Amino acid sequence: MRRRGSAGRGVAAALFALSLGGVAAAQTDPGDHSAHHPPPRPSPAAGATAPASPGGGGATTHATPPTPGAAAAAGMGCGGMMGCMGAGPRPFYATLLGMPALTPEARRFIEDEAQRRIGWGSQAIATGQARLHRALEEEGAAAVERATAGIREGLLLLESGTAALRVTEAGTPPRQLALAWFRDQLGVPSADAPMAMDDGPWGLSWYHLTTMAFLVAFLLGTLLIQYARMRRVGALVQRLSPAAAPAGGTGPAPSGVPPSPGPGAAQAAPVASAAPTPEAPAAPSGPTAALPPATPGRPWKGLLRVAAIFPETPNVKTFRLMEPEGGAIPFTFQPGQFLTFSAAIEGRRVSRSYTIASSPSRRDHVEITVKREEQGLESRHLHDRVKVGDLLEVSGPAGAFTFAGRESDSIVLIAGGVGITPMMSVIRFLTDRAWPGEIHFLYGARSTLDFIFRDELEYLQRRHPNLHVAATMSSRAEGTAWMGPQGQISREFIARSVPDIARRRVHLCGPPPMMEAVQAALAELGVPKEQVRTEAFGPAKGRAAVAPVAPIPTTPAPAGAPAAVAPAVPAAVVAPPTATAKVDFVRSGKTAPLAPDQTVLEAAEAVGVAIDYSCRVGTCGTCMVPLKAGAVTMEVEDGLPPEEKARGMILACQAKSVGNLLVEA
């Protein structure tokens, strides 16, 4: 079996050698090399030239053959076969490449050159031998090396001459002769050389098959690595995309949940309420289209570090929270959700909920904006005692008062006081994502000094033409400039600020009195009730339960809520509710009386049955428990998914009954 493609590779090697401008030939054939450097003509008196020795030695008194390059140059002068082409003679074998056929003229040229090379080679060998003998006797190692080089060059000349004669006798074309010479000098195997390796399947050598198998394995490995990278990227994108925190959980809260506040503590939190949600219009195209929908689940619970504190107004601060060890925050949330903070304050355990004001797209931190309330234990604790570097105990997120851009092609956000916090989360998120829909933000504050995020809203409005901000102040603070509207958010103010509001989705958040007035104005403007979502900032509904221990003062409304908060009433002053039914708690084996206006959570607290909770207003779902027997009514069910309700789950903070109940708690 012969090596395939060897002739083609030989031609390529020869052409490569030619591209070196005769360098390869100069390394092997002194005649071809000397053709570029003809020596001086011999002196007639001498009868012979005395050139440098073939080995590079100096002049000598011994007669030497004419320099092969000079003879080649003489044979290749302007009268030669190829002509001088205006650039001097060409080397012998390079000249042969231009002779495709062995014509009589080419044959004579080759034979003459071959005879000259044989003569030069013989004389060079004889001269080199004489120099070698003398060098061995007299001159030392350097002279021996030069004499040896001369003998080697003579052998090369002799071999090239005899090879040329042998080829011309066989009728080989000159070009093939030149290619064979270059192939031999470069060590390229000829077409007649046997294959070094046995053939494998399909007529391919094992070398080829092994190489192909390696390349295929490398390609498959690269594809697998790329596939794994894409899966990791997809998982990372899904994790970083804001997903809704739980609307409710089916199991108990994670371990380590702080003990609930003592009976009598009506927990204040954002109160979310909305009419049944109609079918949402098609979501506008844009970056938010890829935002994953909210998915119920259990809330996260852990510690966050206070990274920075920013004063917003004289009595409002923003707290930036980060993962204690760095990196992304350990949960995702939807714009408008809230977190619950727990702390031991003045010897008692207090839990308080604050809406997240930052955008879910900012994964390295989360921010809450809190107004300091004189009666608020948690808000006073945050404002007066918490400093940068402190760790806060946090759980959540929770809440259904959210908007991420999928629900409608435009949004109207109306807020009063610190009710601006969920609206800022929505505005920041939508502008971060360059949401294409129209965003109308209407805001009311008591004075210009109480206008939270004023500078940022002006900045965002300049950068985003689809963001429209309208604000009204109840009064103008002394020493401040305000050229905008004054007064409350009224029907006229809404109609003037938002065109075609009747066809738009509306989110409303603020103190209860302000919300009631705005809801009435929206109804007069023709806004359907099902298009309005609300979240009230104020004390939780429901009365405090009577407990056998000293009560904890009522936790105040979220920071910034202007609604008045009544001080805590000692348990001894609160009249016991008139029980018309009872509730049996299966796991704890306890029974509690249940008044018509009393919730299951309040009845459980009265007899010391622990039920985890967070917001106490029916939005977070933390207090979800199974109802084994009986029937209840619930004023707010935002934290209870329909499928959980179908399974018999109830919200303990909302469930009331006039009949007996059997609850698993």
FILUM-938284 format. One line per 3 residues: number of its first residue (from 1); for each residue x, y, z of C-alpha. Coordinates in steps of 0.2 Angstrom, whole numbers, plus 5000, padded with zeros to 4 digits. Layout:
NUM	X:Y:Z; ...
END
This chain:
1	5000:5000:5000; 5007:5017:4995; 5005:5034:5005
4	4991:5043:4997; 4994:5061:4992; 5013:5061:4994
7	5016:5068:4977; 5005:5082:4981; 5013:5085:4997
10	5030:5084:4988; 5025:5098:4976; 5019:5109:4990
13	5035:5106:4999; 5045:5110:4983; 5035:5126:4981
16	5038:5131:4999; 5057:5128:4996; 5056:5139:4981
19	5047:5153:4991; 5062:5153:5002; 5072:5161:4988
22	5085:5146:4986; 5088:5145:5005; 5085:5127:5006
25	5096:5124:4991; 5110:5134:4998; 5110:5123:5013
28	5112:5107:5002; 5119:5111:4985; 5135:5123:4985
31	5133:5125:4966; 5115:5132:4968; 5121:5143:4982
34	5137:5149:4973; 5127:5154:4958; 5121:5169:4968
37	5139:5174:4972; 5151:5171:4958; 5169:5172:4963
40	5182:5183:4954; 5189:5176:4937; 5205:5166:4938
43	5221:5174:4934; 5228:5168:4917; 5246:5166:4925
46	5239:5154:4938; 5230:5143:4926; 5217:5139:4939
49	5207:5148:4952; 5211:5148:4970; 5194:5150:4978
52	5190:5148:4996; 5188:5130:5000; 5171:5122:4999
55	5171:5121:5018; 5173:5139:5020; 5192:5140:5022
58	5204:5153:5016; 5215:5153:5000; 5228:5139:4998
61	5242:5137:4986; 5235:5120:4980; 5226:5120:4963
64	5207:5118:4966; 5193:5115:4953; 5184:5130:4947
67	5170:5136:4959; 5155:5126:4954; 5144:5142:4956
70	5155:5151:4943; 5153:5137:4931; 5135:5137:4934
73	5134:5155:4931; 5144:5153:4915; 5132:5140:4909
76	5117:5151:4914; 5122:5167:4907; 5112:5178:4896
79	5116:5166:4881; 5110:5151:4891; 5093:5142:4890
82	5083:5153:4901; 5091:5170:4898; 5096:5181:4912
85	5079:5189:4914; 5088:5205:4920; 5091:5198:4937
88	5107:5187:4935; 5108:5168:4934; 5096:5156:4943
91	5102:5140:4952; 5102:5124:4943; 5087:5115:4950
94	5077:5131:4952; 5080:5133:4933; 5074:5115:4929
97	5057:5119:4937; 5054:5130:4922; 5056:5116:4909
100	5041:5105:4908; 5047:5094:4895; 5064:5085:4891
103	5068:5094:4874; 5084:5091:4866; 5090:5108:4871
106	5085:5104:4889; 5094:5087:4888; 5110:5095:4883
109	5109:5108:4896; 5106:5095:4910; 5120:5083:4904
112	5133:5097:4902; 5128:5104:4920; 5129:5086:4926
115	5146:5083:4919; 5152:5099:4926; 5145:5095:4943
118	5153:5077:4943; 5170:5085:4938; 5169:5098:4952
121	5163:5086:4964; 5178:5074:4960; 5191:5088:4961
124	5183:5095:4977; 5184:5078:4985; 5202:5076:4980
127	5207:5093:4986; 5197:5091:5002; 5206:5074:5006
130	5223:5083:5003; 5218:5097:5015; 5212:5084:5027
133	5229:5075:5028; 5238:5091:5030; 5226:5097:5043
136	5227:5081:5053; 5246:5082:5053; 5249:5101:5055
139	5234:5113:5057; 5223:5106:5070; 5204:5103:5073
142	5198:5119:5064; 5207:5115:5048; 5200:5097:5049
145	5183:5104:5050; 5185:5115:5035; 5193:5101:5025
148	5178:5089:5030; 5166:5102:5024; 5175:5103:5007
151	5174:5084:5005; 5155:5085:5010; 5151:5098:4997
154	5161:5088:4984; 5150:5073:4987; 5134:5083:4985
157	5140:5090:4969; 5145:5072:4963; 5128:5065:4969
160	5118:5079:4960; 5127:5077:4944; 5125:5058:4943
163	5107:5059:4948; 5104:5072:4934; 5112:5060:4921
166	5102:5045:4928; 5086:5054:4926; 5090:5061:4908
169	5094:5043:4903; 5077:5038:4909; 5068:5052:4900
172	5062:5060:4915; 5055:5078:4913; 5067:5092:4920
175	5053:5098:4932; 5051:5081:4939; 5070:5080:4942
178	5070:5096:4951; 5055:5091:4962; 5063:5074:4966
181	5079:5083:4971; 5070:5096:4982; 5059:5082:4990
184	5075:5072:4994; 5084:5087:5001; 5069:5091:5012
187	5066:5074:5018; 5048:5073:5010; 5044:5055:5006
190	5040:5051:4988; 5025:5043:4980; 5034:5027:4980
193	5038:5026:4998; 5028:5013:5008; 5016:5019:5021
196	5023:5019:5039; 5006:5014:5046; 4994:5000:5042
199	4977:5005:5034; 4962:5005:5045; 4943:5004:5041
202	4936:5013:5026; 4953:5015:5018; 4959:5027:5032
205	4975:5025:5042; 4974:5022:5060; 4983:5039:5063
208	4969:5048:5053; 4955:5038:5063; 4963:5042:5080
211	4965:5060:5075; 4947:5061:5069; 4941:5052:5085
214	4950:5065:5096; 4943:5080:5087; 4925:5072:5088
217	4928:5070:5107; 4934:5087:5109; 4919:5094:5099
220	4907:5084:5110; 4916:5090:5126; 4915:5108:5120
223	4896:5106:5117; 4893:5098:5134; 4902:5112:5142
226	4892:5125:5133; 4876:5116:5137; 4881:5116:5155
229	4885:5135:5155; 4868:5139:5147; 4859:5129:5160
232	4868:5139:5174; 4865:5155:5165; 4846:5151:5164
235	4846:5146:5182; 4855:5162:5187; 4843:5173:5176
238	4828:5164:5184; 4835:5167:5201; 4839:5185:5199
241	4822:5189:5191; 4810:5196:5204; 4797:5183:5209
244	4783:5186:5221; 4785:5181:5239; 4773:5169:5246
247	4754:5174:5246; 4753:5160:5259; 4761:5144:5265
250	4753:5127:5269; 4765:5122:5283; 4772:5130:5299
253	4783:5144:5298; 4802:5141:5298; 4810:5137:5314
256	4816:5152:5324; 4801:5163:5321; 4801:5175:5336
259	4787:5173:5349; 4771:5182:5344; 4768:5199:5353
262	4758:5197:5369; 4739:5197:5368; 4732:5214:5367
265	4745:5220:5353; 4735:5224:5338; 4748:5222:5325
268	4749:5236:5312; 4754:5233:5294; 4750:5237:5277
271	4732:5232:5274; 4730:5226:5256; 4712:5225:5249
274	4705:5223:5231; 4690:5218:5222; 4691:5201:5212
277	4704:5203:5199; 4697:5204:5181; 4706:5196:5167
280	4721:5207:5165; 4724:5215:5148; 4738:5209:5136
283	4755:5214:5144; 4764:5226:5134; 4780:5220:5125
286	4796:5225:5133; 4809:5219:5145; 4796:5215:5159
289	4788:5202:5148; 4801:5190:5154; 4798:5193:5173
292	4792:5177:5181; 4774:5178:5189; 4772:5177:5208
295	4773:5160:5215; 4767:5156:5233; 4780:5149:5245
298	4786:5150:5262; 4794:5167:5267; 4813:5169:5270
301	4819:5172:5287; 4836:5178:5293; 4847:5193:5296
304	4851:5207:5285; 4865:5220:5288; 4862:5239:5288
307	4874:5245:5274; 4868:5264:5274; 4855:5276:5281
310	4849:5290:5271; 4838:5305:5278; 4824:5308:5267
313	4814:5322:5277; 4816:5328:5295; 4807:5312:5301
316	4809:5299:5287; 4824:5289:5284; 4829:5275:5271
319	4838:5260:5278; 4848:5250:5265; 4850:5232:5270
322	4862:5219:5262; 4867:5201:5264; 4879:5201:5279
325	4892:5191:5270; 4890:5201:5254; 4882:5195:5237
328	4864:5196:5232; 4850:5197:5244; 4844:5180:5249
331	4826:5182:5242; 4816:5189:5228; 4801:5200:5228
334	4788:5209:5218; 4787:5228:5217; 4775:5233:5231
337	4778:5219:5244; 4784:5221:5262; 4796:5214:5275
340	4792:5210:5293; 4805:5216:5306; 4807:5208:5323
343	4817:5215:5338; 4817:5214:5357; 4813:5232:5362
346	4811:5238:5380; 4810:5220:5386; 4797:5214:5374
349	4796:5206:5357; 4790:5218:5343; 4786:5213:5325
352	4783:5227:5312; 4780:5227:5293; 4788:5239:5281
355	4785:5240:5263; 4801:5238:5252; 4804:5254:5243
358	4819:5248:5231; 4817:5240:5215; 4818:5221:5213
361	4831:5223:5199; 4844:5229:5212; 4849:5212:5218
364	4863:5218:5230; 4852:5227:5242; 4835:5230:5248
367	4828:5247:5255; 4814:5252:5267; 4809:5269:5271
370	4802:5273:5288; 4794:5287:5296; 4797:5290:5315
373	4781:5289:5325; 4782:5295:5343; 4771:5280:5348
376	4780:5267:5337; 4792:5256:5346; 4800:5249:5330
379	4800:5265:5321; 4808:5274:5336; 4820:5260:5338
382	4826:5261:5319; 4828:5280:5319; 4836:5282:5337
385	4846:5266:5339; 4850:5257:5323; 4866:5262:5315
388	4876:5256:5300; 4883:5239:5303; 4869:5232:5314
391	4860:5216:5310; 4841:5216:5309; 4830:5201:5310
394	4819:5200:5295; 4806:5189:5287; 4797:5189:5271
397	4793:5196:5258; 4774:5196:5258; 4760:5205:5251
400	4749:5205:5235; 4749:5224:5232; 4761:5222:5217
403	4763:5228:5200; 4777:5222:5188; 4771:5228:5171
406	4762:5212:5166; 4745:5216:5173; 4741:5231:5162
409	4748:5242:5148; 4747:5258:5159; 4747:5261:5178
412	4741:5275:5189; 4749:5276:5206; 4741:5287:5219
415	4749:5289:5236; 4749:5299:5252; 4762:5302:5265
418	4773:5287:5267; 4762:5277:5257; 4774:5282:5243
421	4785:5267:5247; 4777:5254:5237; 4774:5266:5223
424	4793:5270:5222; 4797:5251:5221; 4785:5250:5206
427	4792:5266:5198; 4810:5261:5200; 4807:5244:5194
430	4798:5250:5178; 4810:5263:5174; 4825:5251:5177
433	4817:5240:5164; 4812:5254:5152; 4794:5248:5153
436	4785:5256:5138; 4768:5259:5146; 4762:5276:5153
439	4766:5278:5172; 4755:5292:5181; 4760:5295:5199
442	4749:5306:5210; 4756:5311:5227; 4749:5321:5242
445	4759:5327:5257; 4756:5338:5272; 4770:5350:5267
448	4784:5353:5255; 4796:5347:5268; 4787:5330:5269
451	4788:5327:5250; 4798:5311:5250; 4809:5306:5236
454	4806:5323:5227; 4823:5325:5219; 4823:5307:5213
457	4806:5308:5205; 4811:5324:5196; 4826:5316:5190
460	4817:5300:5184; 4804:5311:5175; 4817:5320:5165
463	4824:5303:5159; 4808:5294:5156; 4795:5303:5145
466	4782:5290:5150; 4783:5294:5168; 4771:5308:5173
469	4772:5315:5191; 4759:5326:5199; 4760:5332:5217
472	4749:5342:5229; 4754:5349:5246; 4742:5353:5260
475	4753:5367:5265; 4769:5376:5260; 4782:5374:5273
478	4790:5391:5278; 4806:5394:5268; 4803:5382:5254
481	4797:5385:5236; 4782:5376:5229; 4773:5382:5213
484	4762:5366:5211; 4744:5363:5217; 4739:5365:5235
487	4726:5355:5245; 4721:5337:5246; 4720:5324:5231
490	4703:5328:5224; 4692:5323:5210; 4698:5338:5200
493	4716:5335:5203; 4715:5317:5197; 4705:5322:5182
496	4717:5336:5177; 4732:5325:5180; 4727:5308:5172
499	4718:5308:5155; 4706:5294:5152; 4708:5287:5169
502	4692:5277:5168; 4701:5264:5157; 4717:5263:5167
505	4722:5252:5182; 4724:5261:5198; 4735:5257:5214
508	4730:5267:5229; 4740:5268:5246; 4740:5279:5260
511	4731:5284:5277; 4713:5277:5277; 4704:5294:5277
514	4714:5299:5262; 4710:5282:5253; 4692:5284:5256
517	4691:5301:5249; 4701:5295:5233; 4690:5280:5231
520	4675:5291:5231; 4683:5302:5218; 4688:5288:5207
523	4670:5281:5207; 4664:5298:5202; 4676:5298:5187
526	4669:5282:5181; 4684:5270:5186; 4677:5253:5189
529	4679:5246:5206; 4688:5230:5200; 4702:5241:5192
532	4707:5249:5209; 4719:5240:5220; 4722:5247:5238
535	4734:5245:5253; 4729:5255:5268; 4743:5261:5281
538	4735:5260:5298; 4732:5249:5313; 4726:5231:5310
541	4708:5227:5311; 4701:5217:5325; 4701:5219:5344
544	4715:5213:5355; 4712:5197:5364; 4712:5196:5383
547	4727:5187:5390; 4732:5181:5407; 4749:5191:5406
550	4753:5209:5405; 4749:5216:5387; 4762:5223:5375
553	4757:5241:5369; 4749:5241:5352; 4762:5242:5338
556	4759:5258:5328; 4755:5260:5310; 4769:5259:5296
559	4781:5274:5297; 4774:5289:5289; 4756:5285:5290
562	4747:5301:5296; 4732:5291:5303; 4731:5292:5322
565	4735:5277:5332; 4727:5274:5349; 4738:5270:5363
568	4738:5252:5370; 4724:5249:5383; 4728:5238:5398
571	4720:5221:5397; 4711:5224:5413; 4701:5238:5405
574	4696:5228:5390; 4679:5219:5393; 4680:5201:5390
577	4671:5196:5373; 4655:5188:5375; 4658:5171:5369
580	4644:5162:5359; 4655:5148:5352; 4671:5139:5355
583	4686:5134:5345; 4695:5117:5349; 4714:5117:5344
586	4718:5099:5339; 4737:5098:5341; 4738:5108:5357
589	4723:5100:5365; 4716:5117:5371; 4699:5125:5369
592	4695:5144:5369; 4679:5154:5369; 4675:5163:5353
595	4665:5179:5352; 4657:5184:5335; 4669:5198:5333
598	4685:5189:5338; 4697:5180:5326; 4704:5163:5328
601	4721:5170:5330; 4715:5181:5345; 4706:5166:5353
604	4722:5156:5351; 4733:5169:5359; 4720:5170:5374
607	4724:5152:5379; 4742:5152:5374; 4741:5142:5357
610	4755:5148:5346; 4750:5152:5328; 4763:5160:5317
613	4758:5176:5309; 4766:5192:5302; 4754:5205:5295
616	4738:5201:5304; 4728:5209:5290; 4726:5194:5279
619	4739:5198:5266; 4754:5188:5270; 4747:5170:5273
622	4759:5166:5287; 4744:5162:5299; 4736:5149:5287
625	4729:5134:5297; 4718:5119:5292; 4700:5120:5297
628	4694:5103:5302; 4676:5107:5306; 4664:5122:5306
631	4662:5137:5295; 4671:5154:5295; 4670:5171:5287
634	4685:5181:5282; 4685:5200:5278; 4702:5199:5269
637	4708:5184:5259; 4723:5191:5249; 4735:5179:5257
640	4725:5163:5254; 4726:5156:5237; 4710:5148:5230
643	4718:5131:5229; 4722:5132:5248; 4705:5138:5252
646	4697:5123:5243; 4708:5112:5254; 4700:5119:5269
649	4714:5131:5274; 4709:5148:5283; 4718:5163:5289
652	4718:5163:5308; 4720:5182:5308; 4704:5185:5298
655	4693:5169:5302; 4678:5173:5313; 4663:5162:5317
658	4646:5161:5327; 4648:5142:5328; 4660:5130:5335
661	4676:5127:5326; 4689:5113:5325; 4706:5120:5320
664	4723:5111:5318; 4734:5121:5329
END
